[in-house]
């Protein structure tokens, strides 16, 4: 969790800021992806109130990560994701299920 988050961020910054070849930029992109992956799962856990189990704190974490860094409204995400948990894979109701029209 947190260790991978820190490794992803510091490795991205190192390879990006000290790049001398295009390979360094490719490596930094991989580490940026690792960092971003950990960041979005932290927002996911905050949306489920699973970090501190205190609504105001987890909501603030979700807003900070989701809204500010992730570019997605944590309120919108919580609404649609909670419906997804209620009606998982129900074709006509699950907002997280891909539909074929």
N, C-alpha and C positions, 0 to 999 in steps of 0.2 A: 503494500500500500504506500505508505508515506516514503519509505526508502526508495521505491521505484520512481515516485513522483520527483524526489530531489535529484536522483541520478539522471532522470530524463531531462530536467530543466538545466542542471549544471553541464551535462554533456552537450546539450544543444547549444548553450551559450558558448562553451569552450570551442567547439568545432566551427560555429558560425563566426565568432569574433576573431579566431586565429586562422581562418581558412586561407590556404595558399593555392589550392587546386579545386576543381569542380567536385572531386571526390569528397572533399571536406564538407562541401555544401550538401551533398547527398547524405552523408552520414549525419549531419546536423538535422536534416529533414526527418530522418528516421527517429532520432531522439526527440524531436519536436512532436512527432506522432505519439511516442510513448508518453510524453508529458501531457499532451492533450487528452489522451485516452484516460489517464489517471484523473485528470481534472474533471472530465465528464462523469466518471463514475462517482467522484466525490459529490458532484451536484446531484446525481441520481440518489445517492444515500441521504443527502440533505433533504431532498424532496420527499423521501419516505420517513423523515425524522429519525434516521438511524445513526446519526453521528453522536449527538449529545442526548437525544430523546427529550429535548426541551424545545418546544415549538418556536419561541422567539429566536433562539440561537441558531437552530438548524435552518429556519427561514432566512435569517440574515446571511448565513453561509451560502444557501442556495441562490439568493438574490445576487450576492457578490460574484459567485462563480458563474451561475447561469446567465444572468442578465448582463453583467459587466464584461466578463471574460469570454463567455460562450456564445453570446449573441442570441439567446433564446429566453423568452419570458418563463421564469420558473413557475409562475402562476398558471400560465397556459399549459405547461408541461405537466404539472401536478394534476390538473383537471383531466386532461386526456389520458394520462398514464394510469390514474386511479380508475377511470372507466374501463381501461384496458384490463386491469386486474379483476374487475367485477365481471366482465363479459369476455374473458379471454377467448380469442379465436372464434367468437360468434360472428359469422360473416356480415350480418346486417347491423351490428352494434359496436364492434371492436374498432376504435379509431386507429389502433396500431397495426391492424391487419391490412395487407395490401389487397385491393379489390381489382377484379378484372371486369371491365364493363363491356 
